[in-house]
């Protein structure tokens, strides 16, 4: 099996789906001839034709509207939003139309749309190229929200998202595109090649939506993470020498509550970490669910380690980012509490 | 710096003045009455630019005496005209009935299209039955012209046990896939660029069907309007984009939407789209313009923006009182008349209709609507039910119900 970067794995997912399903089309800013600013659609236009992979005007709201219309016709559009930070002009079409269409028409129309958007910081992108906006979408009924943490999952989850008959918002942690990132910006970048999850089949397979993965088994504390923070949490547990059980949620909605509850009941402690701002972040929902379902098993207060409630600062990026030291501190607090 | 120069004039903010206060005489000085039959009809394959002067015309076919004149006369058979008249009258009778039952408390809300019936009806007559409509809430005439049963529409308005939308949508926000009628949103304007996407899909698949959308002049200020025109232009989408300029967005006159400095049809110019500006109360002109645009789209010459210049004779909805923001007699004095009266006058002039037949048809349609209304009420009304069961509330959020919705459904005890 070839080793792929996350960029290559995502590209492969779309390549496979373009070949399998003539109703799949891809559009977005710079995705056609150029292949996307992060090269995720590289070569797809040349291989599958310009009617299937094409550039869109700089109008995220327009792109989503067009996707809704195409979905109503019977196509299966994939829209690339160049940065998750640019998704806001599209939110009316996503929230008021795509997410509500099946319900408001009692199943006459639906929106089988996949919205891909690079998210997260760690690339000195400043406040407009670094945000993690997933919680805005998990709050919307009718949307599914996915965030992969490695090439194998990225391809399998993206294929599931494309095949899904409901709208899926698919966030791609851009700091993971070309290698796993453990949260130490001062250390040399690691390539995906040495990572077991970079072994990606070339053909079709899927990773079902709604299933978490236990990426590290442990008995002392449960860590709930997704995206880049999976790798940060692994580093934190190793560096602090804590027997943490780390769960990669992979899909935020629908959420794999069973995996969470089973683990927290075992460990009795829970740390939730995400890069997004804290207040009303997805961690708030996770904390509520853990206390609803595991209250009598908890031996300590649930700990949240998150980005601060500020815009993502350019020069102070690493003061904002919840790196391994902060996560390790969170783990210790959960153990001491 | 030259200190001797006079001070720059103080800047002034322009707020469009409120158009015609209640109690004032209606002021239609801004409505230029173009003569019928004088506007040239370009070939359907002309470059878009060749249509741009039409943004400042008004295509009219019916003259003041009810004669059909000029190059835009679609020369429809009298039988087609009678069917068109009937569909417009049925739409008006339906609206009147549903407005009344809302006043009786049998449902929560209603929106009439009185005075604008030619917009949905003449256009549905000009389009193929499977051309995909992305309407606003004021084109119920499309469904009626396409022969969709009134009973089904009424059950939707009552949110009763026969409502195909399971009581989820406000009255009038229909969805009728079998009549190529897209699910209506309450969010203004967002259907306009969706229609462009549908049209792009149809073109991608080498289909023959085109998309058609409508937007109010007020909502052209939304970004969706700009998106629709941009994407329609960029991808030469087979779509007809209609702006229904009925002068009023609730209480805001068209000037608040930007009608003071340019016509709405003129929005097409900067996008390189074809445009037509039409007397929206002239059944023949609306039909002819729609046919022109549909034919152009079907022949891969791209989208047309049509401004349908009409007047909202009724309130915005059952929730507003027009006497609070405009002169009561404005509707009667609209310089372009009433679409039903004008088509009826034309048919009479042709010797194909009479005022007796008009009166008789009015009464027949009122009876039909009343009978259908009684039948619909047997399936329930919003105030008295029966409605869909609570458990259906959790269905169709997703294709398959995820665990959290199943859990919430269990919390309701059903």
Interface residues (C-beta under 8 A of the other chain):
Chain A: X25 X51 X56 X57 X59 X61 X62 X65 X66 X67 X68 X69 X70 X71 X72 X73 X74 X75 X77 X89 X92 X93 X96 X97 X100 X101 X102 X103 X104 X105 X106 X107 X108 X109 X110 X141 X142 X144 X165 X166 X210 X253 X254 X255 X257
Chain B: X132 X134 X164 X165 X166 X168 X169 X173 X175 X176 X177 X182 X183 X185 X187 X190 X192 X193 X194 X195 X196 X197 X198 X199 X200 X201 X202 X204 X205 X211 X223 X224 X226 X227 X228 X230 X231 X234 X396 X397 X398 X399 X402 X403 X404
